[in-house]
Amino acid sequence: MKKKILIVDDEPNIIVPLEFLMKQNNYDVRTAQTGEKAMDLISSWKPDLILLDIMLPGMDGYEVCQKIRQEKKFNQTRIVFLSAMARSIDIAKGMGLAADDYITKPFATDYVVSKIKELLAENE
């Protein structure tokens, strides 16, 4: 069965290439452009891994991460922040919310793919 990845970002220029890349690597992919839409998809679809931007309209990525981590049923869901917020305080906040990793934009796509493979291999 394909692993499920949810890409949460409000920028199509980030979503489109990441979605293409994930599909090329044989993942089942869905996308959301708001924190609220992400929460709906997380509840109904239960992704294995979430690529999560922080700066989103409405509910931001930090809030999404916090809500996910409060639910026991999502304990196995991996969360990777993908954000332009690259200050050490931003990264510390993200990791403090129990994210599995924090990748700053701009990022190398091959690094993102290798990180995803590494994190999902831990779940098998």
One Martini backbone bead per residue (centre of mass of N, CA, C, O) as a GRO file, in nm:
protein
  124
    1MET     BB    1   0.096   0.037   0.021
    2LYS     BB    2   0.072   0.357  -0.002
    3LYS     BB    3   0.201   0.635   0.105
    4LYS     BB    4   0.088   0.926   0.282
    5ILE     BB    5   0.086   1.270   0.157
    6LEU     BB    6   0.080   1.599   0.297
    7ILE     BB    7   0.049   1.919   0.145
    8VAL     BB    8   0.116   2.236   0.318
    9ASP     BB    9   0.042   2.518   0.112
   10ASP     BB   10  -0.005   2.855  -0.040
   11GLU     BB   11   0.205   2.775  -0.276
   12PRO     BB   12   0.205   2.657  -0.593
   13ASN     BB   13   0.528   2.662  -0.638
   14ILE     BB   14   0.541   2.425  -0.420
   15ILE     BB   15   0.320   2.212  -0.465
   16VAL     BB   16   0.357   2.109  -0.757
   17PRO     BB   17   0.649   1.987  -0.742
   18LEU     BB   18   0.600   1.810  -0.491
   19GLU     BB   19   0.371   1.640  -0.600
   20PHE     BB   20   0.524   1.523  -0.838
   21LEU     BB   21   0.758   1.397  -0.675
   22MET     BB   22   0.584   1.208  -0.497
   23LYS     BB   23   0.455   1.050  -0.730
   24GLN     BB   24   0.729   0.948  -0.848
   25ASN     BB   25   0.770   0.800  -0.546
   26ASN     BB   26   0.489   0.649  -0.483
   27TYR     BB   27   0.283   0.852  -0.362
   28ASP     BB   28   0.012   0.953  -0.183
   29VAL     BB   29  -0.146   1.270  -0.271
   30ARG     BB   30  -0.215   1.571  -0.094
   31THR     BB   31  -0.370   1.903  -0.065
   32ALA     BB   32  -0.320   2.222   0.114
   33GLN     BB   33  -0.381   2.592   0.179
   34THR     BB   34  -0.484   2.534   0.475
   35GLY     BB   35  -0.523   2.451   0.800
   36GLU     BB   36  -0.819   2.360   0.790
   37LYS     BB   37  -0.795   2.167   0.548
   38ALA     BB   38  -0.581   1.990   0.676
   39MET     BB   39  -0.752   1.889   0.917
   40ASP     BB   40  -0.964   1.747   0.747
   41LEU     BB   41  -0.766   1.550   0.602
   42ILE     BB   42  -0.639   1.421   0.850
   43SER     BB   43  -0.903   1.298   0.963
   44SER     BB   44  -1.001   1.141   0.691
   45TRP     BB   45  -0.700   1.027   0.569
   46LYS     BB   46  -0.440   0.978   0.729
   47PRO     BB   47  -0.142   1.056   0.711
   48ASP     BB   48   0.200   0.973   0.735
   49LEU     BB   49   0.280   1.261   0.607
   50ILE     BB   50   0.374   1.613   0.670
   51LEU     BB   51   0.401   1.902   0.475
   52LEU     BB   52   0.465   2.210   0.663
   53ASP     BB   53   0.373   2.513   0.669
   54ILE     BB   54   0.351   2.813   0.855
   55MET     BB   55   0.254   3.030   0.645
   56LEU     BB   56  -0.089   3.063   0.684
   57PRO     BB   57  -0.402   3.092   0.640
   58GLY     BB   58  -0.509   3.134   0.943
   59MET     BB   59  -0.404   2.854   1.037
   60ASP     BB   60  -0.108   2.769   1.136
   61GLY     BB   61   0.142   2.535   1.148
   62TYR     BB   62   0.172   2.529   1.453
   63GLU     BB   63  -0.127   2.466   1.513
   64VAL     BB   64  -0.147   2.207   1.355
   65CYS     BB   65   0.070   2.052   1.507
   66GLN     BB   66  -0.055   2.074   1.789
   67LYS     BB   67  -0.322   1.926   1.723
   68ILE     BB   68  -0.198   1.659   1.632
   69ARG     BB   69  -0.030   1.604   1.904
   70GLN     BB   70  -0.308   1.576   2.080
   71GLU     BB   71  -0.350   1.311   1.907
   72LYS     BB   72  -0.309   0.977   1.938
   73LYS     BB   73  -0.390   0.877   1.640
   74PHE     BB   74  -0.115   1.063   1.538
   75ASN     BB   75   0.164   0.943   1.644
   76GLN     BB   76   0.270   0.829   1.346
   77THR     BB   77   0.275   1.108   1.236
   78ARG     BB   78   0.462   1.289   1.026
   79ILE     BB   79   0.647   1.606   1.068
   80VAL     BB   80   0.737   1.860   0.818
   81PHE     BB   81   0.884   2.148   0.800
   82LEU     BB   82   0.827   2.409   0.543
   83SER     BB   83   1.032   2.704   0.564
   84ALA     BB   84   1.129   3.051   0.558
   85MET     BB   85   1.171   3.019   0.861
   86ALA     BB   86   1.528   3.037   0.963
   87ARG     BB   87   1.538   3.083   1.246
   88SER     BB   88   1.623   2.938   1.538
   89ILE     BB   89   1.353   3.004   1.683
   90ASP     BB   90   1.166   2.867   1.473
   91ILE     BB   91   1.288   2.585   1.485
   92ALA     BB   92   1.252   2.542   1.789
   93LYS     BB   93   0.945   2.563   1.786
   94GLY     BB   94   0.888   2.328   1.594
   95MET     BB   95   1.039   2.109   1.761
   96GLY     BB   96   0.874   2.170   2.028
   97LEU     BB   97   0.606   2.045   1.871
   98ALA     BB   98   0.707   1.759   1.753
   99ALA     BB   99   0.865   1.757   1.514
  100ASP     BB  100   1.068   1.570   1.288
  101ASP     BB  101   1.122   1.832   1.106
  102TYR     BB  102   1.328   2.110   0.950
  103ILE     BB  103   1.283   2.287   0.646
  104THR     BB  104   1.430   2.521   0.448
  105LYS     BB  105   1.374   2.790   0.250
  106PRO     BB  106   1.528   2.684   0.022
  107PHE     BB  107   1.520   2.355  -0.131
  108ALA     BB  108   1.620   2.032  -0.183
  109THR     BB  109   1.448   1.782  -0.323
  110ASP     BB  110   1.634   1.538  -0.254
  111TYR     BB  111   1.628   1.591   0.050
  112VAL     BB  112   1.328   1.558   0.097
  113VAL     BB  113   1.306   1.268  -0.005
  114SER     BB  114   1.512   1.140   0.192
  115LYS     BB  115   1.363   1.225   0.452
  116ILE     BB  116   1.100   1.077   0.397
  117LYS     BB  117   1.214   0.793   0.371
  118GLU     BB  118   1.334   0.786   0.655
  119LEU     BB  119   1.069   0.839   0.820
  120LEU     BB  120   0.894   0.602   0.690
  121ALA     BB  121   1.081   0.362   0.769
  122GLU     BB  122   1.018   0.385   1.082
  123ASN     BB  123   0.701   0.283   1.035
  124GLU     BB  124   0.759  -0.037   0.951
   0.00000   0.00000   0.00000
